[in-house]
Amino acid sequence: MASAKVPMLGKTTKASLPAGIFEEEFNESLVHEAARADLNARRQGTASSLTRGEVAMTGAKAWKQKGTGRARVGALSAGHRRGGGPAFGPKPRHYTFKVNRKARRKALRAALSVHASRGSVAVLPAGAFAEPATKEAAAQLAKWAPKLPVLVVLSEDELGAAKSFRNIPRVRVSPADAIGVADVIGSRSLLVSEAALETLEARTVAEVTRIGAATTAPAATTATAASSDDDAGGEEE
């Protein structure tokens, strides 16, 4: 089953999008969670500050305890003093959190379906840009007239197309097996190659099909075993 027709870059014909990927109902909370997980996973988490026990500070008392008329003074490495260690400063940590596999796939399908419903998707024909041609790629994009920024999703083998689009302003190229929900919803237009469509379908749909087949397989095996027992019983009689 195929969804609505979308433009094919550089051609007058239309292309069909797989309905299993581009007809998912939008779930705002699920997409938000998956996008936040994608962005958090990109954070290095290497920010670090010295605590009051780690700063290079003298251990000498600033002034004597009594007789000056001033308040008692503690360690000069305290956070409220100049040169002291900040209170509750950052330390190296990770920001990642888990999103279930089925939830990630559903969120990616929902994000892709938004572009399909808005008509902001185009398909790059197979074999296009076998050799790098940035000028031609820019001309074809201008003819399509997408809203910027544009995300170009390609397969790993389409190096010529990747080199053709990567130097165009406000156009980002990404392999199909690496894009996340944050990449899709962060772009106003989406250009997907035919080879990348197969990869996206394998990432979001094929696994669900395999899981369903594995679930029904034991039932079929049980039925076969039962019929074999019946046959054996008939022979004994």
HELIX and SHEET records of a PDB file:
HELIX    1   1 ALA A   19  PHE A   22  1                                   4    
HELIX    2   2 GLU A   28  ALA A   41  1                                  14    
HELIX    3   3 ARG A  101  ARG A  118  1                                  18    
HELIX    4   4 THR A  134  TRP A  144  1                                  11    
HELIX    5   5 LEU A  159  PHE A  165  1                                   7    
HELIX    6   6 VAL A  181  ILE A  185  1                                   5    
HELIX    7   7 GLU A  194  GLU A  201  1                                   8    
HELIX    8   8 ALA A  202  ALA A  206  3                                   5    
HELIX    9   9 GLU A  207  GLU A  236  1                                  30    
SHEET    1   A 2 ALA A   2  PRO A   7  0                                        
SHEET    2   A 2 LYS A  14  PRO A  18 -1                                        
SHEET    1   B 4 VAL A 121  LEU A 124  0                                        
SHEET    2   B 4 SER A 189  SER A 193  1                                        
SHEET    3   B 4 VAL A 150  LEU A 154  1                                        
SHEET    4   B 4 VAL A 171  PRO A 175  1                                        
END                                                                             
